[in-house]
Every structure is written in C-alpha cells, then in structure tokens.
Amino acid sequence: MDSEQFQLILQSAWASVPALLVGARLTIGFALAAMVLGLPLGLIVTLLRLYAPGPVRGLATLYVSFIRGTPLLVQIFVIYYGLPSFGITLSPVVGGVLALTLNAAAYLSETIRAAILSIPRGQHEAAYSLGLSRAETMRLIILPQAARVALPSLGNSLIGLVKDTSLVSVITVVELLRSAQLVIARTFEPFGPYLAAALIYWAMSSALEVVQRRLERRFARGD
C-alpha cells in the first residue's frame, strides 16, 4: 500500500464519521435499553431459579439454557421473522431491543445468581432471626452486597451489548455497523468506513470501561 492509497483510506474513514456517529447513538440506545430492561428481568429469572417451586424453577432454567445455547443472531431471526407466522409483527427497532433484552437477561441472571450465592448463608439466617422476611432479607441485606460482587460482570455485559448490537443490522436497523455498510454502498470503498466503525466501537467500549473502573473503586471504598 503506497502513501496515496493510505491517504485515500484515511479520507474515506474521516468522511464517514458523521454518518457513523448518528448510527452510534442508536447503538448506545439499543445497548442501554437492553441493559435497563434485561437487568430486572434477569433478577426475576434468578429469583425464580433460586426460590420458585420446581416446575417454575425448571422453566426459568430452561429459558436460560436455551438463550445461552443458541446464537443471538438466530434469536433475532426467530423474533423478527418468525413471530409474524403467529400474527405478531414487530418493527425492526422493537424486535432488536426485544431480542437483545431476552438475551441479556439470561446472561445477567447467571451473574446475579452467582453473586447472590457468594453471600454467606449465615447472613440469611441472621436476618431471619431479626424478624425480617425473605423478601426484606433479599432487598435490604443480600442484594446490596450482591450488587457489589456482580458489578464487574455487569459492566462487562454492557460492553458486550454495545458490540452485540451490530447483529441487529441484519434486520435493517441503521445502527453503527449498518451505517458503515450504507456509506460503503455509496462510496465503494470498504476499508475506511469499517475502520472508522471499529474505532468508534473501541472508543465507546473504552469509555464504558472507565466508568466501570470508577464505580468499582467507589464500591471498594465502601469496604
């Protein structure tokens, strides 16, 4: 590659940045929506797996096993292209958010479950001896401590969601990757836009890592 070709690639990458930044906003929106919706759903699934009666516990475990055992891309196809067979038609945005949320909830439930189980059983018993109910014990004693344990994994999950949003481009959602593909369709120069998209993904992930480390230090000071 000579200097002229390299300069053309850089110019192509720079010219694609405005369009990519528009797509990046949707990427962040998808990731945050999936995290905000997936976290409470993951907590519910965790509590069902730990405390629900046998059949309900089995269904929650089956859900987690299915989601973790199948590719996210297949789940997106099932929701967006499969549900219309049952009369349920979703827009690309809703279908993408739903797929990411269901996927995130399964993985987050494993993180939350491990964090809850890491709290010594004696703390449950001490809370019960003070007259707290199981719900009060979980809300006031166990979950605050489990949140500190789970924080690094939750941060990693959010970073993973930022990258996973690239898969919703297959259902025509114009997020970051799809924006790069549209630029390439106009310019017929793939390397520059893809390089710019990769750098933007890296920048977003790095920013989230900084926030994660600061939160971890803040929680650590609570020790």
C-alpha positions in Angstrom: 0.0 0.0 0.0 1.5 3.3 -1.1 1.1 6.6 0.7 -1.6 7.8 -1.8 -3.8 4.7 -1.1 -3.3 5.2 2.6 -4.3 8.8 2.4 -7.4 7.9 0.5 -8.4 5.3 3.1 -8.0 7.9 5.9 -10.0 10.4 3.9 -12.7 7.8 3.4 -12.7 6.9 7.1 -12.9 10.6 8.1 -15.7 11.4 5.7 -17.8 8.5 7.0 -17.6 9.7 10.7 -20.6 12.0 10.7 -22.9 9.2 9.4 -21.4 6.7 11.7 -21.8 8.9 14.8 -25.6 9.0 14.0 -25.6 5.2 14.0 -23.5 5.1 17.1 -26.3 7.0 19.0 -28.7 4.2 18.1 -26.1 1.6 19.1 -25.8 3.1 22.6 -29.5 3.4 22.8 -30.0 -0.3 22.0 -27.4 -1.4 24.5 -28.7 0.8 27.3 -32.3 -0.2 26.6 -31.4 -3.9 26.6 -29.4 -3.5 29.9 -32.2 -1.4 31.6 -34.9 -3.9 30.6 -32.7 -7.0 30.9 -31.4 -6.4 34.4 -34.8 -6.6 36.2 -35.8 -9.5 34.0 -32.6 -11.2 34.8 -33.2 -10.6 38.6 -36.7 -12.1 38.3 -35.3 -15.2 36.5 -32.6 -15.5 39.1 -35.1 -15.4 42.0 -37.3 -17.9 40.2 -34.4 -20.3 39.8 -33.4 -20.0 43.4 -36.7 -19.9 45.3 -39.7 -20.8 43.0 -41.4 -24.2 43.1 -40.0 -27.0 41.0 -41.9 -26.5 37.7 -41.4 -22.8 37.6 -37.8 -23.2 38.5 -37.4 -25.7 35.7 -39.0 -23.3 33.2 -36.6 -20.5 34.3 -33.6 -22.8 34.0 -34.8 -24.0 30.5 -35.1 -20.3 29.4 -31.5 -19.6 30.5 -30.2 -22.8 28.9 -32.0 -22.1 25.6 -30.8 -18.5 25.3 -27.2 -19.3 26.3 -27.2 -22.3 24.0 -28.3 -20.6 20.8 -26.7 -17.7 18.8 -28.0 -14.3 19.3 -28.3 -13.9 15.5 -30.7 -16.9 15.4 -32.8 -15.4 18.3 -33.1 -12.1 16.3 -34.3 -14.0 13.3 -36.8 -16.0 15.3 -38.3 -12.9 16.9 -38.3 -10.7 13.8 -39.0 -13.1 11.0 -40.6 -16.0 13.0 -43.2 -14.2 15.1 -45.2 -12.9 12.1 -46.2 -16.5 11.5 -48.2 -16.3 14.7 -49.6 -12.9 13.8 -47.1 -10.9 15.9 -45.3 -8.3 13.7 -42.6 -6.1 15.3 -40.8 -3.1 13.9 -37.0 -3.6 13.5 -36.3 -1.4 16.5 -38.7 -3.2 18.8 -37.7 -6.6 17.5 -34.0 -5.8 18.0 -34.5 -4.4 21.5 -36.6 -7.4 22.5 -34.0 -9.9 21.2 -31.1 -8.1 22.9 -33.2 -7.8 26.2 -34.1 -11.5 26.3 -30.5 -12.5 25.5 -29.0 -10.1 28.1 -31.5 -11.2 30.8 -30.3 -14.8 30.5 -26.7 -14.0 30.9 -27.3 -11.4 33.6 -29.3 -13.9 35.6 -26.3 -16.1 35.8 -24.2 -13.2 37.0 -26.8 -12.2 39.6 -27.2 -15.8 40.7 -23.5 -16.3 41.3 -23.3 -13.0 43.2 -26.3 -14.0 45.5 -24.8 -17.4 46.2 -21.5 -15.8 47.1 -23.1 -14.1 50.1 -22.6 -16.4 53.2 -25.7 -18.3 54.2 -25.3 -17.1 57.8 -26.4 -13.6 56.7 -29.7 -15.0 55.6 -30.1 -16.8 58.9 -29.1 -13.7 60.9 -31.7 -11.6 59.0 -34.4 -14.2 59.6 -33.5 -14.3 63.4 -34.1 -10.5 63.5 -37.6 -11.0 62.1 -37.0 -10.0 58.5 -39.0 -11.8 55.9 -37.3 -13.5 52.9 -38.2 -10.5 50.7 -36.9 -8.0 53.2 -33.7 -10.0 53.7 -33.1 -10.1 49.9 -33.9 -6.4 49.4 -32.1 -5.0 52.4 -29.2 -7.4 53.1 -28.4 -9.7 50.2 -28.9 -7.7 47.0 -26.9 -4.6 48.1 -23.9 -6.9 48.8 -24.5 -9.0 45.7 -24.6 -5.8 43.6 -21.0 -5.0 44.6 -19.9 -8.6 43.7 -21.7 -8.5 40.4 -20.6 -5.0 39.3 -17.5 -6.1 37.2 -19.5 -8.7 35.3 -22.4 -6.3 34.8 -20.1 -3.8 33.3 -18.6 -6.4 31.0 -22.1 -7.4 29.9 -22.9 -3.8 29.0 -19.7 -3.6 26.9 -20.7 -6.9 25.3 -24.1 -5.5 24.5 -22.6 -2.5 22.7 -20.8 -4.9 20.3 -23.8 -7.3 20.1 -26.0 -4.5 18.7 -24.1 -4.9 15.4 -26.2 -8.0 14.8 -29.4 -6.1 14.6 -28.1 -4.6 11.3 -29.4 -7.8 9.7 -33.0 -6.6 10.3 -32.3 -3.2 8.7 -31.7 -1.3 11.9 -29.4 1.6 11.0 -27.1 1.3 13.9 -23.3 1.8 13.7 -22.4 -1.2 11.5 -25.4 -0.7 9.2 -24.4 3.0 8.9 -20.9 1.9 7.7 -22.5 -0.5 5.2 -24.6 2.3 3.8 -21.6 4.5 3.4 -19.7 1.8 1.6 -22.7 1.2 -0.7 -22.3 4.9 -1.8 -18.5 5.1 -1.9 -17.5 1.6 -2.9 -14.6 1.9 -0.5 -15.0 -0.6 2.4 -11.8 -0.3 4.4 -12.1 3.3 5.6 -15.8 3.1 6.9 -15.2 -0.2 8.5 -12.0 1.1 10.2 -13.9 4.1 11.4 -16.7 2.0 12.8 -14.2 -0.3 14.6 -12.6 2.8 16.2 -15.9 4.1 17.3 -16.8 0.8 18.9 -13.5 0.8 20.6 -14.0 4.3 21.9 -17.5 3.5 23.3 -16.2 0.3 25.0 -13.2 2.2 26.4 -15.5 4.9 27.8 -17.6 2.3 29.5 -14.6 0.6 30.9 -13.5 3.9 32.5 -17.0 4.3 34.1 -16.9 0.7 35.3 -13.5 1.1 37.0 -14.6 4.3 38.7 -17.7 2.5 40.0 -15.7 -0.4 41.2 -13.3 1.9 43.1 -16.3 3.7 44.6 -17.9 0.5 45.8 -14.5 -0.7 47.1 -14.2 2.4 49.3 -17.4 1.2 51.0 -15.5 -1.8 52.3 
